[in-house]
Amino acid sequence: MPTPNQIFRRQEQVSISATDLLNMKIPGSVTQEGIRKNLVIGLNYMEGWLRAVGCAPINNLMEDAATAEVSRSQV
């Protein structure tokens, strides 16, 4: 298990600016398979949320609202 010093260690060699955070040019392309995966994750999580379950088993992983939000933003 990592120590607190390992978790919060700054990476001085990495420099990220506001422009980097706003950059929408992502390498690769949109695929039908990727869209389908994101939709499955979002719909499965919403189904669990409507049943008042905090997380949902999707693709052998326990996914939560953060995963659903990432999938939504990618679509």
C-alpha positions as CSV (number, residue, x, y, z in Angstrom):
1,M,0.0,0.0,0.0
2,P,1.4,3.4,-0.9
3,T,2.4,5.8,1.8
4,P,1.0,9.4,1.9
5,N,4.3,10.7,0.6
6,Q,3.9,8.5,-2.5
7,I,0.3,9.5,-3.1
8,F,0.8,13.3,-2.9
9,R,4.2,13.5,-4.5
10,R,4.4,16.3,-7.0
11,Q,5.7,15.5,-10.5
12,E,7.9,18.6,-11.2
13,Q,8.7,17.4,-14.7
14,V,5.1,17.6,-15.7
15,S,3.8,21.0,-16.7
16,I,0.1,21.5,-17.4
17,S,-1.4,24.8,-18.3
18,A,-5.0,26.1,-18.5
19,T,-4.7,25.7,-22.3
20,D,-3.9,22.1,-21.9
21,L,-7.0,21.5,-19.8
22,L,-9.2,23.1,-22.4
23,N,-7.7,21.3,-25.4
24,M,-10.4,19.3,-27.2
25,K,-8.0,17.8,-29.8
26,I,-7.7,14.2,-28.6
27,P,-5.7,11.7,-30.7
28,G,-7.7,8.8,-32.2
29,S,-11.2,8.7,-33.5
30,V,-14.8,8.1,-32.4
31,T,-15.8,4.5,-33.0
32,Q,-19.2,2.9,-33.0
33,E,-17.9,0.4,-30.4
34,G,-16.8,3.2,-28.1
35,I,-20.2,4.9,-28.3
36,R,-21.9,1.6,-27.6
37,K,-19.7,0.9,-24.5
38,N,-20.4,4.4,-23.2
39,L,-24.1,4.1,-23.7
40,V,-24.2,0.7,-22.0
41,I,-22.3,2.1,-19.0
42,G,-24.6,5.1,-18.7
43,L,-27.8,3.2,-19.1
44,N,-26.8,0.5,-16.6
45,Y,-25.7,3.0,-14.1
46,M,-29.0,5.0,-14.5
47,E,-30.9,1.7,-14.0
48,G,-29.1,1.1,-10.8
49,W,-29.6,4.7,-9.7
50,L,-33.4,4.4,-10.3
51,R,-33.4,1.3,-8.0
52,A,-31.6,3.4,-5.3
53,V,-28.3,1.5,-5.7
54,G,-25.1,3.5,-5.4
55,C,-23.1,1.5,-7.9
56,A,-23.6,-1.0,-10.6
57,P,-21.7,-4.0,-11.8
58,I,-20.8,-3.3,-15.4
59,N,-18.3,-5.3,-17.4
60,N,-17.1,-7.2,-14.3
61,L,-16.3,-3.9,-12.5
62,M,-18.3,-1.9,-9.9
63,E,-19.0,1.4,-11.5
64,D,-20.3,4.5,-9.9
65,A,-21.4,8.1,-10.8
66,A,-17.9,9.1,-11.8
67,T,-17.7,6.4,-14.5
68,A,-21.2,7.3,-15.7
69,E,-20.2,11.0,-16.0
70,V,-17.0,10.1,-17.9
71,S,-19.1,8.0,-20.3
72,R,-21.7,10.8,-20.7
73,S,-19.0,13.4,-21.5
74,Q,-17.4,11.1,-24.1
75,V,-20.7,10.7,-25.9
